[in-house]
Each structure stands twice: as C-alpha cells, then as structure tokens.
Amino acid sequence: MTDIFEISAPWWTFAVRGVATYAGLLILLRLAGKRAFGEMSAFDVIVLVLVGGVLRTSIIGDDKGFIGPFIGVSSILATDWLIAWLCTRAPAFNRLMEGFPSLLVRNGQRDRSTLRAQNIPDAALDRALHGAGLERDDEVATARLEPNGKITITKRNIVT
C-alpha cells in the first residue's frame, strides 16, 4: 500500500514536465488558430480527449504512483493561474496569449480572404448571423472572429 505514495523521480521533474507540457500545448493551440476549439464540435471533443491521453506520458512518464500525477496537475494549474495573473496586469502579454480579433464582415461585405485565412466556411458565418437574428450580410455592421473563437456580430443601422 505504501508504493502508491512513492514516486519514480524527484518531485520537481513532474512539476517541470507539467509546466513544459502546458506551454507546449498552448503554443500548438495558438498555431492551430482561433477556431480550433471555438465551437466544440464532436470532432473537437475527440481531439481534446486524445491530446489529454497522449500528453499523460509527457507529464508523469512511467510513474505508477499516486503523488506524481498530482504534482504534474498542480504545476499545470499553477502555470494557468500565473498566466491569467500576468494577462490581467500586462495588456501586451495578454495580446500575445490571446491574439487579435479578425474582421469577417464590414458594412455588409464579407471579407473572403479573412474567412479563408481563418478557415471559416460561409455556413458557419451564416449560422452566426442567424443566431444574431439576421438573414443577410447587408444587415451587418461588423462580424468579428474573437480570439476565443466565437463570432460576434454588430447590427447595422439601416436608414430607410
């Protein structure tokens, strides 16, 4: 029973591996683009579960004990807290972490090159328009792809 409290390596290796795994995954997700997990489809959930399973070994290695995984998870949570703390106090760091919004529609005109660059099909933008109670592009002042992957829409004031 005491072997579940033993760890196969020094405690700090689990912490370093947890932080390094968090940072590496954060970089990969930023490279994947804003839409990577913006609408959490079934495919996104599958990818998320698989990524978690694959990264388990990178955090705790071959350790079979009880403590190693908790040290790894604690280091991930501490890193996440530190990044959030830095983002709230340093706007430049926040922009580096989050990125910038992308303008998809301006004054009723779709920006086809931005839609392609952000991998947003017309159908996804149409769903966002319908969700905002709009039917046509000419009703839209702006539609932005936010850094969190959501599409926000501002209605156009049309004078008749």
Secondary structure in CASP SS format (residue, H / E / C, confidence):
PFRMAT SS
TARGET T0000
AUTHOR 0000-0000-0000
METHOD secondary structure of the structure
MODEL  1
M C 1.00
T H 1.00
D H 1.00
I H 1.00
F H 1.00
E C 1.00
I C 1.00
S C 1.00
A C 1.00
P C 1.00
W H 1.00
W H 1.00
T H 1.00
F H 1.00
A H 1.00
V H 1.00
R H 1.00
G H 1.00
V H 1.00
A H 1.00
T H 1.00
Y H 1.00
A H 1.00
G H 1.00
L H 1.00
L H 1.00
I H 1.00
L H 1.00
L H 1.00
R H 1.00
L H 1.00
A H 1.00
G C 1.00
K H 1.00
R H 1.00
A H 1.00
F H 1.00
G C 1.00
E C 1.00
M C 1.00
S C 1.00
A H 1.00
F H 1.00
D H 1.00
V H 1.00
I H 1.00
V H 1.00
L H 1.00
V H 1.00
L H 1.00
V H 1.00
G H 1.00
G H 1.00
V H 1.00
L H 1.00
R H 1.00
T H 1.00
S H 1.00
I H 1.00
I H 1.00
G C 1.00
D C 1.00
D C 1.00
K C 1.00
G C 1.00
F C 1.00
I H 1.00
G H 1.00
P H 1.00
F H 1.00
I H 1.00
G H 1.00
V H 1.00
S H 1.00
S H 1.00
I H 1.00
L H 1.00
A H 1.00
T H 1.00
D H 1.00
W H 1.00
L H 1.00
I H 1.00
A H 1.00
W H 1.00
L H 1.00
C H 1.00
T H 1.00
R H 1.00
A C 1.00
P H 1.00
A H 1.00
F H 1.00
N H 1.00
R H 1.00
L H 1.00
M H 1.00
E H 1.00
G C 1.00
F C 1.00
P C 1.00
S E 1.00
L E 1.00
L E 1.00
V E 1.00
R E 1.00
N C 1.00
G C 1.00
Q E 1.00
R E 1.00
D C 1.00
R H 1.00
S H 1.00
T H 1.00
L H 1.00
R H 1.00
A H 1.00
Q C 1.00
N C 1.00
I C 1.00
P C 1.00
D H 1.00
A H 1.00
A H 1.00
L H 1.00
D H 1.00
R H 1.00
A H 1.00
L H 1.00
H H 1.00
G H 1.00
A C 1.00
G C 1.00
L C 1.00
E C 1.00
R C 1.00
D H 1.00
D H 1.00
E H 1.00
V E 1.00
A E 1.00
T E 1.00
A E 1.00
R E 1.00
L E 1.00
E C 1.00
P C 1.00
N C 1.00
G C 1.00
K C 1.00
I E 1.00
T E 1.00
I E 1.00
T E 1.00
K E 1.00
R C 1.00
N C 1.00
I C 1.00
V C 1.00
T C 1.00
END
